[in-house]
Amino acid sequence: MQGMKITDVTAYALKAPVETETCFSQAWISLRSSVIIRIDTDEGVTGWGESLCHGGQPPEMAKVIITSWLKELVIGRDPFDVEVLWEEMYNRTRPVGQAGIMINAISGVDIALWDIIGKALRQPIHRLIGGAFRKEVKAYATGFYRSRDFTFEKAAGEARGYLAQGFRAFKLKVGFGVEEDIAYIHAMREAAGPDICLMADANSAYNAAAARRILYECRDAKLHFFEEPLAPEDIEGYKELKTLSSTYIAAGEQIFGKTGFRRWIAGRALDILQPDLCSSGGITELKKIAALAQAYNTMLIPHVWGSGIGLAASLQFLAAIPPAPLCLRPLQPMLEYDQSEHPFRQDLIFGAIRMTDGFVKIPEEPGIGVGVNEDVIRRFSS
């Protein structure tokens, strides 16, 4: 019996300007972008994936890699050989890759392959990678990007808006100076109240000494986790911070593949691992990262910052992550639910994913679980 064959791979570079320019600790954001991957087969089954665009990353970079290199490796192959294809793509690009944009591009192709497999078998991806430990996921709001007219009071108003929507957890953008961050975190704890799960993300703005001071001065604010206080090269600095307070230390969106995560996990450098499905390796590789994390009894909460395709695929993966450890009342992974301006996030998937009472349900439709609006792709393709 002859298997299904891949007939075409198309990568779309999507861009759209935002109405309000905002910033995080590293750059101003004037547009949102993404690379969307479509894979066609000889049986009429089409798969969709996404390669994440970090911050101001030009989408053309991953698009070129996919169309000029990865495409020729997978054309004519069986999409069910998804792990074989992942390893071959990685091995062929290893001399110039191993991390960064190469794994980012492979991630999008891998997600599209899994979408094909799910659709062909008429099953959501989570049922094909082990089943669902959960049917819904607690969502935390990622927002608080800074506009030109930023004030603490304006941020407090944003927090009240999230509470009114049903969020019971949200993550601040910090990294704008030690003293300002300390004051800001305390102000936001007061605005949110004592029972809200509050987190902070510095996007690698500090060294270990500065981050240590923030952790000490913010003990009373009871941050759930402090994300990316340091650059991803500074594993020793992360180890210094990990035992300083009750706040969990989290990072991982700039770490790639199982080999990239290996020394972080074995070295116990982090309390929470945050690989991004659309950048750190796709479904195939993140399952292996999750297995390593489970072997070391380490929590895994994926980073999620893409379009609706990346959001849907991440929910499939989140369903299948085992708690660390499994018990009667385990610490469950959460969904990072980006609330910053994104011109095509929900329209791309026909608004299929919504939060209710602080939780987002895992899609049960085949593949990534949502349909893709190709009119949106045509509208925003560059």
N, C-alpha and C positions, 0 to 999 in steps of 0.2 A: 504493500500500500504506500503510495507516494504522499508525503506530507505537504502541508501548506508551504508556499514559497513567498518571500518578500519580493515585491515587484518595483517598489519605489520608496524613496525616503525624501521628504521635503521639510526644510527648516524655514520658518518664518520669523523674521526680526520685527517685533512689534514695539512701537513707541507711541507715547502720547504725552503732551505737556500737561502739567497739573495747573490748576487755577491759582493755588497759593504755594509759593516757593517756601519750603521748610528745610530744616537741617537736622542732622545728628552730629555726633562729635567729630566726624571726619570730613563731611562735605555737605553742600547745599543740594537739595533735590528739586530739580525743575521739570523733570519728566519721569514717567514710569515706563519701564521696558521689560521685555521678556523674549525668550526664544521658544517658540512652539514647534513641536516636531510631529509630523504626520507620517505614518508608515502604512503603505498599502500592500495588500496581498492578492494572490491569484484567486482566492476564494471570496473576494469582495469584503473581507473583514478589514476595517481600518482602525489603527491604534493612534492614540494621542499622548504626547508627553511634553514635559517642560524642562528647559535648562534655566536655572535661576540667574537673574541678573542682580548681582550685589550692588547696592547703592547706585553709583553712576556708571556701572559697567556697560559699555556699548554692546548691544545684542549681536552686532555683526561678527564679533569674535567667535562665539560659539557656533553661529550659523555657518561660517566659513569652514570650521573644523568638521562639522557634520556633513556638509554638502561636498567638500573636497577630499575627505579622508574616510570618515566612518561609513558613509553611504556605500562606497565600493566594497567595504568589508562585509556588509550584511545583505546586499542585493543577491537574490537567488537562494538565500538560506531559509531554513525553517525557523519561524519565530519561537517555536517551542524549545529550541536549543538556546534558550535565553542566557543560561549561565556560560555555556560554551562561547557564545557571542561576546558576553561581557569580558571574559578572560582574554579572548583574541583581540578585542578592541584595545584593552588595556596594554597587552603585550606589544602590539604593533605601535602604539603611541608612547610607550615607556621611555624611549630615548629623549623625548622632548616634553614628557608629561609627568606622570606619577601623582600629580596634584593639580590644584588650580583649574584653569579653564578646560583642560583635557578631561578631567573627571567630571567637571560640570557638564560638558557636552555629552559624554557617555551616559550620564544620569538621565538626560532627557530621552535618549534613544531607548534605554532600558525600560523606562516607565511606559513608553509607547508599545514596546514588545509585550509587557505584562498586560496592557490594556487589550491587545489583540488576543492573548491567551484567554483572558477572562471572558471576552465576548464570544470567542469560539466555543468555549465550554459553558457559556451562559451562567457564569458565576462571578460575583465580585472578587476582586483580587485577594481580599483578606481570607476568604475561604480556601484559596489555593496556596496560601503561605502559612497555614497553621490554624486558621479559625479565629473567632472573635473572643478575646478576653473581656470585651465590653461592647455594648451596642451604641453607646453615646460617650462623648468625651467632654469634660469640663473645659470651657474656653476661657482664655485670658486675653484681655484687650491689649494689643500693642498699639500704642499711639504716642501722644505727648511729644511729637516732633516740634521743633521750635520755629516759629515764624518770626518775622522781623519785629513784630510788636509783642513778643512773648513777655508774660508776667507770671508770677506764682499764682495770682488770683485767676488768670485765664486758664492755667493748667488745672486749678481746683475746679473750675467750672466744667472742664472736659471730663474730669473724674466723676463729677456728679451726673453728667450725661451718661457715662458708662454704667453707673449704678442704676440709673433709671431704665436703661435697656435690659438689665438683668445680669450684667457681669458682676461676679464676686471676686474677681482677680484682675489685676492689670499691671502692666510693666512700663516704668518710666524710662525716658531717654535721659541719660546723664553723661558726664564726661566733659563738662564745661568749666572745670575748675574745682579744686578740692573744697574750698570754703562754700562756694555756691552750691555744689552738690549736697553737701551736708545739710545746709539750710533748706534746700529744696526737698530732700527726702523727708525731713521732719515735717515740713509744711504739708506735704502730700499725705503723710500718715494722719495728720490731724484732719485733713479734708476728707479722707476716705473712712476714717473711723478705725477702731481697734480690730475688727473682725474680718476685714478685707485682706486677701492675699496680695501683698505688695512686693513687686520685684523691680530691679533696676538694671539697665543695660548701658555700659560705658563704651561699647564698640571700640575696645582696645585703646582707650585714651590715656591710660596711666602706666606708671611703673609700679613695682611691688610696694615701695615705700608709701607712695601717695594712696594707693588702694588700701593699704593697711590702715592708714589714718581714717579713711572714710568708713571702713568696717568698724573700727573702734568707736568713732563718734556717732555712729548710727545704730548702736546696739539697741537703744530704746525704741527705735522705729520698727524693729523686728522685720527686716527684709526677708522674704522667703528665699530668694536667691539673688546673687550679684553676678550678672552675665558679662563675659568678656571684659573684665577690668584691665587685662593686659594683652599685649600682642601675642599672636599664636606661636611665635618662636620662643616665648619665654616660659617653657614648661617648669623650670626650677622656680620661677617667681610664683606660678600658680601653686606649687607645692608649699611655698612659704605661707600663702594666704589661707590654705584649705583648713587649717586647724585653729584659726585665730578667733572665730566667733561661731555662733549658732547659725549664721547665714550660710546657706549652701553656695558653693562656688561652681559656676556653670560656664561652659564654652563648647565650641565644636563646629560652628558653621564655617570656619576657615580651616578645618581639618578634613582630610580627604581619604576615603577608602579604609579598608580594614588594616592595611599596613600603616597608614597615617595614624589611626586611632590606637594601634597596638601599644606603643610605649606610653601613651596617656592613660590607657586603662590599666596596664600592668604596673605602671608607676604610681597608680592611685593619685593622679594629679588633680582630679576633678571629682566633685560630688555628683554633678549632673552632666551628662553628655548630651550635646545638642547638634548632631549631624543634620544637615538639610537634605531631604530626599532628592530634591532637584539639583543638588550640587555635589553632595558627598558620595554619590555612587548609585543612586536609584534603588529600586526595590531589591534587586539581587544582592547588592553590596551592603545595604543597610540591614538586611536580615543577618548578615555575618557580623556586622558591628554590634547588633543587638545580642547575638549569641556570646560574643566576647564580653559585653557588658554584664550579661547574666552570669557568666562564669566568675566574674569578679564582684557580683552582687551590687552593681552600680546602676543608679537610676538613669533612664534615658528619656529625655523630653525633646523631640525633634524641633529644630528651627523651621519656621514656615513663614515665607515672605513673598511668595510668588502670586501668580494669577489664580483664577478659579481651577484650572487644571492641576496646578501644583497643590492647591488646597485639597481637592478631591482625592488625589493620589496619596497625600499625607494622611488623610483620614483612614484610608485603607490600611496603611502601614500602622497607624496608631492603634487600630483595632486588634492587631496581632502581637503587640508588644506585651510580654508578660510583666507583671509587677515585679519589683525588686525589693524584698522577696515576696513570694506568694503567701498570703495569710488571710485571716478573717477580715481584717480591715487594712488592706495594703495601701501604700502610697501609689496613687495612680498617675500615669502620664497625663499631661494636659495638652490642649491644642492652642498654639499661638495663633490668635485670630486678629490679623492685621486690620486696624481701623483707620489707617492713614489713607489719604486720597489716592484712588487708583481708578483711572478712567475706564478700564475694560475688565476688571477682575470678575465681577458677578455677571455682567452681560455676556462674557465669553462662555459661560456655562448655563445660560438662561435663568440665572438667579436660583439655581437648584439647591444651594447650601445656605441654610439660615440657622441662627441661634435661637433657642427657646429656653427661657428661665436659666440662662447661664450654661447651657449644654448644647452641643451640636451632634446630631445623629450620624452614625456611620452609613453612607449610601449603600443600598443593597442591590442596586442594578448591576449588570455585568461590567467587568473591567474596572475602570476607575470609578464607575458608578454614576457618571453624569454625561449628558450630551454636550457637544461642542458647537457653538454658533459660528459657522464659517463666514458669515457676513461680517462679524466683528473682526475676524482675522484679516479679511480683505480691507476693511476700513482702516486698520492701524498698522498694516504691513508697510515696511519701508523698502 
